[in-house]
């Protein structure tokens, strides 16, 4: 069965190679046009940006209104923002998210359908959530659009039917993310950094969502949707006089509710750097982050040096982390860092996703980069490049309504000086290499950091233990647990690889039936390999004939055929053939179900592990120079998973295949769902039909 998935995966590899080839062709064309990409362009003079200053006034209910006139385009945008103090939702975490999903779907006087029809009539863009609202339209329609937006936010239609629908959707989303290493890493990282009971550290679970009632959502809205800490920013082709009139007409009746600040324990860093590890046996790569608390604010004198230091370290594809972990070592698709700056507590983090086998090495290199930027002044050219990119982003976004609104809002909520954005470029350009080094020492900790790793314990922990850090263990809920490998199930006495494979063959229908299998034809649908679902057909004929056709919208995009001697491929990249040593693994096949023909000298039982929470026996299979690891359910005997390491331009990559939904066809059990994961890529292959020992002849493989 394992060969099925590897054949399907070849479609993805061919597609990737095709895309890489297009990139190479484009690069070559650029060079031919006279541009040398190895030489960094010289930055031009610093641009001058003229930013609109807001006119401000406050309504009687406490709503503060900011108006920025900009008559370049006949459009107006409004941004309603709540600046409430952070609040923990506790056992009902997710209530604000449910409010965001429900609000904006009509008003007490207008159904959801009628409300949306009205907005569509004006060609407006409107969104309302638990933290405010946004609307944008042509100038002539803005009064009507603002009225509709205000009604949707201040007189929302909440129904129990809508609540249950959104709650079910949230639970389904959480369920689908149960095995997501990325989602678990994000949750646990925040929980450990800020504390599970802190507003920034708590996360939504099925349990907390199930605790939420319809009335909880209504009560949350009544308690926290208030003009007390709210700001209304209006930007665009409108006068201050007209903006004030509209604000008073639509928001003056909004009743003020007193919102008191709740004090939570201030998050702190650990006493010394440690590893916080979460075991996820299904992980094909590790999610790695180095995190420490900071108290950086936008009003701090070293703010601009801090954001530039972060840009140099890991702000993008030209950052040091990216160049080290991806370009130099080929361990990851990307490595980045970020630093928060807000009046509340925030953090610095450096993050990446790496192959299991290099997790410990990635930790070492990540800390090497942290130490380097803390102890060595950055090169002047590197600093200038970081400045140019930061200024470029600032200039490009400076005239966007959302940027203007954000800047006006930050002036108020962050207590920024009136000339903060006018002097933004000047302050960036004034940063020196010495200042970058100083802020790196201050904000990028190497002595009091959490190294949060979520990955496959049996593959990752031995290497991490050699680094010498204290290791604490947590589950996916952020709760401290014992070392997951401490009480690992042992292989039963007398069990061998042959017995494991024989049990598998017995479970699927018997070794005799597996050996006697003459042909198999499968039709499948593949999602995740392309923007839309692909359809395909797989045909096998004993002992080793194979054919695969991949279609998109009924049109073949790739065909591969192995006739016993030659592998022929045709599709978007043209035609090609492989023979001899290139296809020796296919030529030595003895039948369709490989396990029926394994010999004792090519299989080895190497241990017990968990796959989808089930005990599984690990069997290594050697076929020529290739080694595949297969995982068999200790209870049912069925094949649950296989993994193989493949060579790619980015380095070795582990391809993991999951086998699910076994069904019997003519006396033989086949998996009808095959899921492949390789790095960040995930493909789901759903078998639509299987035919056994009919409808296949040698003519199909010509």
N, C-alpha and C positions, 0 to 999 in steps of 0.2 A: 504493500500500500504506500510506502514512503515515496516510491518513485513517482506516483501520481502528482504529488505536490511539487516535486523538483522540476517536473516537466512543465507544469503550469507556471512556475516561477520564472522559467526562461523567457516567457513573454515579457515580463517586467524588465528583465535584464536587457533584452533587445531594445525595448522602448527607451530605457535609460541611456544605452549606448548611442541610440539615434539622437536623443536630445543633446548628449555631450558632443556628438559630432557637429551638430548645428552650431553649438557654442564655439567650437574650435574654428569652424568655417567663418563665423562672424568675426572672430578675433583676427583670423588671417586677413580678412578683407580690411579690417581696421588698420592693420600694420601696412598693408599694401597701399592704403590711402595716405600714408605718410605720418601716422601717429605712432610714436614709440611709447607703449604702455609701461615700459620699465623706468621711464623718467617722469617723476612727479611734476605736474604743471605748477608754474609759479603763481602764487595767489596775487590777484589784482588788489587795487586799493580798497580799503574798508568802505563798504557802502554806507550811505546815509539813509536811515529809515525814519520817516515821519509818522509818529503814532498819534492817533486821535485820543485826546484826553476826555474822560467822561464828565458830563454834567450830572450832578447827583441831587436827589431830593428824597425825602422819607414820607411815606403815607402815615396816617394817624394810627394805623394798626401795627406800625413798626417795620413794614416792608420797605427796604431801601432800594431805590431805583437808580440805575446808572444808564445814561444815554450817551452813545457815541455816534455822532452824525458822520455819514460817509455816503456821498451822493454820486459815486462813480457808476453804480449799477442800480437799476430800479427794483431793489429787493430790500426787505427788512427781515431781521432775525431777532428772536427773543429767547432768553435763557433764564429760566427760573431755577435758582440753586438754593438748597438748604445748607446752612453751615452749622448744623446741630453738633453738639459735643458727641464723641463716640459713645455708643451704647451697646452693651452685650445683650444678645437675645437669649442666651442660656439654653435651657431645655427646649426652647421653641425656635432655635436658630433656623433661619429660612423664612421667617414671617415677613421680613422686609422684601425678600425676593418674590414671594407670592404676591405681595402688594404691588410690586413693579409689574408683574405679569397681568394683574387684574385691572389696575387703574388705566384709564385712557380708552376703555372699551364702552364708551357711551356715557350718558348722564342720567340723572333721575327722571329727566323729561324726554330723553332721546335714546332710542335703542342703539346697540352696537352697530347694526347695519346702517341705520339712518345717520349716525355720527360719522362713520367712515365715508359714506356717500357725500356728505357735505364737504368733508376735507378734500376728497378727490375732485369735487366740482371746482374748488379753488386752486387745485394743483399744489396743495401745500404739503410740506414735509413736517410732520408732528410726531413727537414721542413724549410720553409722560411716564414717570417712574416714581419710586418711593423717595427719591432725592431731589425731585423737581420736574422740570418740563423744558421742551425745546420746540420751537416752531419757526418756520421760514416760508416766505411766500413773496410774490410780486407785491410791490408797494401798494397798488390799488386794491389788493385783496387783503392786505394785512389787518385792517380793523376787524373784518369778519373772522379771519383766522385766529387772531389773538383772542377774540371773544369765545370761539369754540375751544381753544386750548385752555383758557381759564375755566370754562364750564367743566371740561373734562377733568381738570385737576382739582377743582374746589367743590364740585357737585358730582362726584363719580358714581357710576352705576356699579354696585357690587351685588352679584347674585350667587347663591349657593351652588348653582350649576356650574358657573364659571370658576368658582373656587375649587370645586372637586376636579374639574378638568385640568386646571393648572397644577393642582397638587399631584394628580396622577402622572402628569408629564414630568414633574420634578422628581418623583420617586423612580420613574422609569429611567431618567437621565442618571440618577445616582446609582441605580442598579447596573447600568451599562458601564459605569466608571469604576465598579468595584475592583476590577483587575487592572485598571489603568495605573501603571507605575508613575506616570507624570502627574496624575491627579492626586494620588496618595502622597507623592513627594511634596507637592505644593501645600497640601493640608498639614502634614506633619511638620514641615519646615516652619510654617507660621506658628503652629501650636507650640513648638519648642522655643522659638525665638521670643514670642511675646507672652506665652502662657495660654493654656487652653481656655481659661476663663476671661481672658482679655478680649475686647472687641476686635482687635487685629489678629488674635490667635485662634478664636473659635471657628469651627467650620460646620457646614450643614451635613447631616447624616440622615439615613432613612428613619432612625429613631426620633430625631428632633422634628422632622417633617410630619411624621405620624402624630406627634403631640399637638400640632397646630390645628385649630378649629377656624371655621368661618368667622366667628366672633373675634378671635385673636387678631385677624387681619383688619377687621373694622376698627377694633380698639387701637391697634398700632397706628392706623391712619389718623384717628382722632387725637392721639397723644402727641405725635411727632410731626404731623403736617401742619405747620404753623408759620405765620409771617414773622414770628419773633426773631428768628435767626436767618431769615430768607432774604435773598437778593434777586432783583429782576433787572437783567441787563438787556437793553434794546440797542441793536447795532444796525446801521444802514441808512437807507434813503428816507429819513424821517426827521422832522424838527423836534427840538426839545419840547416845545409847546404841545405839539400833537401827541408826542409820547407820554407826556404827563397826563393829558386828557384821557388817553386810552388806559393808562395804568390805573387811574382813579375810577374809571367806569367799570373796569373788570376785576380789580383786586381790592378796592376799598372796603368791601363787605366781608372780606376774609377775616374771620374771628381769630384773635390772638389767643394762644394757649401757652401757659408758662412751662418752659422746659428747663429742668434743673440738671446741672452737670453731676454725673456720678463719678466718683474717684475710684480708680482701679490701681492695684499695685504697679509701680513703675517697673517695666521690664529691665532686666540687667543681663550683662554678659556672664558667661561661666568664668570660674576662677582661672582655669587654664584650658587651652585648646583640647577638645575631645571629639571623638567620633560618635554620632548618634545614628544608629543603624536600624533600618526596617527591612526585614526579610520578605521578599516577594518571589517565590519560586518560579513564577511564570515570566520573570523579567528577562528579556533578551539583551538588555543593556542597563547600566546603572545610571540613576539620576543623582548627580553630585552637586552639592552647593556648600560653599563656605560663607557663613553668615555671622554678623555681629551687629549689636544695637548701636545706633548713632543718635545724636541729638542735633543734627545739622538743621539750621533754619535758613530761609532765603534772606533774612536780614543779617546773617553773620558775615563778618568781613572776609572770611575764607570760603564763602559759598562758590564764587566763580572758579577759584583754584580747585575746589573739590569736584565740581562737575567736569572740569577739564582732565583732572587726574583719572576720573572714572572713564572718560572718553578714551584716553590713551590706553588704559588697562583693558577695558572690555566693552567699549561703547558701540562696536560694530565689527564688520568684516576686516577692518584694518587694525583692530585692537591687538594688543600683545597676547591675550589669552587665545584669540582666534588663530593668530599666526603660529603660536606654539602648539596648541593641542590639535588643531586641524591641519594647518599647512605643513608644519615641520614633522609631526608625528602621525597624522592620519588617523587619529583615535576617535574623532567625532565629526558631526556635521556642523557644529558651531559651539562657541564658548563665549560667554558674555558676562558683564557685571552691571550692577545698577546701584545707585545710592539715592535714598529719599531725602527730601527737604521739605519740611512742613512744620507748622507750629505744634503738632502732636509728635509723639515719639516715632521714630522710623529706623530703618536699618540699611546696611550695606550688604550686598551679596554678590558672589561670583559663582556662576552656574554653568554646567555642561551636562551632556548625556554621552556616556562612553561605553564601549564594549566591555563586557564583564571582565575579561581577562586583563584589561589594562586599567582597571579602576584605581588600584593603589598607585600606579605610575602617574595617573592623571592628578591625583592628590598631590604628589610630590612636585610635579611641574606647575600646578596651580599656585602652590606656596612659593615656589621659586620666583614666579612672576610677582607675587605680592611682596616678597622680600626685596626684589630688585627695584620696584618703583618706590619703596620706602627708604632705600639706602643709597640710590644713585640718581643724581639729577638727570632728568630726561634730556634727550638730544634736542637742540634748538629746532631742527627741521621737523622732528616728530611733534613737538609742541605747536609749531606753526600750522602743521597739517590738521591737528586736532582743533585749533582755533578756527581755521578756515571752514571745517565741516560744521562746527557748532554755529558759527555766524551764518553760514549758508542756510542751515535749517531755520534759523531765526528770521532771516530776511525773506525766505520763501513763504513762510507762514504768517508774516507780520500783517498782511492785509486781509487775511481770511476772517470772516465774521466770528467764527468760533475762537480764533486766537485773540482777537481784540476783546471779546467778551471775557475770555479766561484771564487775560492780563488785567482788565479792569476789576474783575472779581478778586484776583490775588492781591491787588493793591489794597483792597478793603480787608479781606480776611486774613492776610498774612502780615498786615501792618507795614507794607513796603513804603519807602519814601516816594514822593511824587515824581522824582526824576529817575526812578529805578530802571525803567525800560528805555528811557531816552539815553541813558548812559550804559546800556547793556553791552553794546559792541565795544565801547571804550574800556569797560571793566574787564571784558574777556581778553582783549588785546594786551592789557597791562599785566597779566599773570606771568610770572617768571618760573624758570625751572626749579629754583629753590623753593618757591611757594608750593609747587606741585608735590615735591618731595615731603614738605612739612605736613601738608594735609593728608597725604597718603599714610604717614606715620600716625596721624591723629585719628583717621576714620577707617583705614583698612587694617584691621587687627590681624596679627599672626599669633598672638599669645593668648587671646581670650575669645577665640572663635568656636562656633559649632561647625563641624564637618558633617553635614547631614547627607547620608547615603541611603538610597533605596534601591535594592538590587537582589540578586539571587545569592543567598548566603553561602551555599556550598561552593560557589565559584569565586566569590568576592572576599569573604571573610579571612581566609588564610593570608592573602596579600595585605589586607588592611591591618591585621594583627602584627605583621612584621614592621609596620611603621612606628610602633612604640607608643601610640596615643591610647589613653583610656577609652574603652568602647562601652557605651550604654546601648541597650536594645529596646526597641519600641514596636508596638503593633501599628496597624494602619489607622487606629483611632488615637494615636499619640500617647498610649498608655505604656508605662515601663513594663518590660517582660524579661524573661531569662533568655540567654543565648539560644537561638532557635536550633542550633546544631548540637546542643548539649545532650538532649534526650532523643536524638534521631533514631528512628527505627532501624534495627539491624537486619541483615540478610538472614533468613532462617537457615539453620544448620542443614547441610545437604542439598540446598537449592543450587542449581547450576544454570548457566545461560541456556543450555539445551532444553532444560525443563521449562524455563520461562517461555521460550519460543514455542515449544510443543503445546504449552497451555494456551498460548495465543491462537495457534492453528486449530486447536480443539474448540476454542470459543467461537471462532468464525465459521465453523462447519466441518472441520476435520482436515488433516494433512492430505489424505487421499484426494478429497475434492479439490483442495488447493493445487495439488500437483497436476491433476487431470484437467485443469482449466485450460481451454483452448483459445478463447477470445473474450474480450470485454469491450463494449462500446458505451461511452458515457457522454451525456450532454450536461453542460454546467453553465452557471452564470458567475461572473467574477466582478466583485466590487472592490474599489480601493486602488486599482492599478491605473485607472484613467478617470477623468472627470465624470464619465458616465459608465454604466454597467456594460461589461463585455460579455459576449456569449461564445461558447466554444464546444468543441467535440474532441474527445480523446478515444483512440482506438488502439487496442493491444491485441497481438496475436502471438501465441507461443511459438518458439521460445523467447524471441527478443524483438519482434517487429512492433514499431510504435508509430503513431501518427497523431498530430495535434493541429487543429485549425482554430484560430481566434478570429471572431467576427465583431464588428461594431456596426450597429444598425443594419444587420443582415449582410454586410460587406466584409469579405475576408481581409484582415490586415496582417496576418502572419500565419504561415504554414510550415511545420517541420515534419519530416518523414525520415524514419530510419528503416532501411530495407534489409537489415542484417549485416550490411557491410559499410554502407555510406549514409551519413546524416545530411540531408538536404534541407536547406532553409530558404524561404522566400517570403517577401513582404515589403514593408516600407523602405528597408535598407537595400533592396535588391535581392539577388540570389547568391548563395554560397554553399559550399560542400565541405564536409569533414570526413576523414577516413583514417585508417591505420591506427596509430597510437592515440589519436585524438578521440576515438570512440571505442577504445578497448573496454571500458566499463559496460557499454551497451552490448558489445559482441559476446561477452562472457555470461550474460544473463541466461538462466536456464528455464525461466518460466515467468508468468505474470505476477504471481505473489512470491516475492523474493524469499520470504522467511521459510517457505516450504523446501528451499534448496540450500539453506545455510549449512555449513559444515562446522564441526566443533572447533577447528583451528582458526576460524575467522570471527568467532563471537566470544565475548567475555562479560561476565556479570560483575559490575563495578560498584554496586551499592544500592541504597534505597533513598528516595527523595519524595518530595511532594509535587504533584501536578494537579492543579485545580482543587487543592485540599485533599487529594487522595494519595495514599501511599503507592509509589510506583517503583518498579525494579528498573535499574539502568543497565542497558546492555550495549556494549560497544561493538560495532560491526565494521570489520576491515574488508574492503573490496579494492584490491590493488593498493594504490597509495592513498585512497580516500578512507576516512574514518567517520562513521555516523553513529550518533548516540540515540538509542531508542528507549522509550519509557513505557513500560507495560503495567497496567492496573494490577496491583497485588491481589485484588479481590476478584475481578471479572476476567482477568487475563488479556483484555483488549489493549491494543496499542493506543496510547493516549497522546503521545507526542514524539517527535523526532527532531534532532538538531544536527546541523552540519556547518562547518566553517568554509566559506567561499572567499576566493580572492577577488578584490575589487580595486579600482583605482584609488580608493580612500583607505586601503589596507584590508586586512582580513575582517570578514563580517560573519557573524553567526546568524544563520537562517533557522528559525524555529517554526515547526509545523504542528498544529494541533488537529487531532482527529476526533470528530464528535458525531452524534446522531447516527449511530450504527443501525442499519436495517438489513433484513435478509432478502436476498434476491436469488432465486433458484437454489436455495440451500446454503448460500454463502453470505456472511455478514460483510457489508461494505460501509465505510463512513460516508455520510451524505453531506457533511459540512467539514470543509478543510480550511483552516485559517493559517495564514503564513505571516510571520512577523520578521522583518529584517531592518534593524535600526528603527527609524521613525515610521517606516512603511508597514502598513497592515493591509493584507488582502484577504477577503472572504470568498471562498469558492463554494457555491451551493450546487450540489449535484441534483439535476432535475430528473434524470432517468438513467437507468443502467440496463443493458441487454447482455446476457451471458450466453456464450456458445452459439450465437446466431447472427446473421447479417454481416459477417466479416469474411473477406477472402484476401488472398495475396495480392489481388489486383488493386486493393485499396492502398497499397504501400509502394506503388510505382511512381 
